[in-house]
Amino acid sequence: MNAIAFITRVHPARERMLNLCIASVKAQINNDYIHILNRDDKTDKGYGTLNANKSFAKIKPIDARYVMVLDDDDMLIDDCFVDFISNLIKSENPEIIFFKGSVRDRGIYPRPEIWGKAPEYTKIASFCFAVRLDVWKRNIHTFGNRRFGGDFCFIESCYKNTSNHLWIDRLVARTQKGPGRGLGEREHA
C-alpha cells in the first residue's frame, strides 16, 4: 500500500495545467504514492462543480494510507513531500494531516487565524490536508453537498468526526491560477 494517493479532478479544457500538475507529482524524490486522475470523458465542457465534487465518491480502489486532493490547476512545490509523509506515517497515525499551500493573490492557506483550529470556509484549500483512507471513505459523500465549497464540506465533516489531527508547518502546494468562482472553467495563468 502506498503512503499517499493524490486524487486529481481533470477538466478537459485545462491540459496545460494538468501537465504541470502531473509533472509536479512525478518530481517527488520518493515514489511511495499513487496519482489517480479522475477524468470526465463524457463532455468537453467538464463535469461542472457539483458533479465533479460528487465524482470523488466513485473512485475505487485507492491503494494508499492517506488521500489528498490535488486538482489539475494545482501543483506540488515540495519535491520531498511524499518522502516526508512516508516517514511521518511510519511513526504517527493521525486521521488528518494539515500543511500549508499558497493560493495565488491570497497568500498562505490555511489562513493564520485558523492554524491549529477547526477549518473555516474560505480559509483552507483542498491541497492543505491529507486524510487517512478510512476517514476519506467515511466522509467522501460530503464532498458534493454544496454547489461551491464541496472541499470545505468534506474537510469540515472529517474534522468534526475525528480527533487525531497533526498540523505540519510545511509549504506543500500552490495554485496555478488566481482564486474565484468560475475561474476553474477557464485555463489561464
CORZI-V228585 format. One line per field, one symbol per residue. burial: + if it has 9 or more other C-alpha atoms within 8 Angstrom, else -. A space follows every 50 residues. Layout:
burial = ???
This chain:
burial = -+++++++++++++--++-+++-++--+---++++--+-+-----++--+ ++++++-------++++++++++++++++++++-++--+----+++++++ ++++---++++--+----++--+++++++++++-++--++++++-+---+ +++++++++-----+-+---++++++-++---+---+--
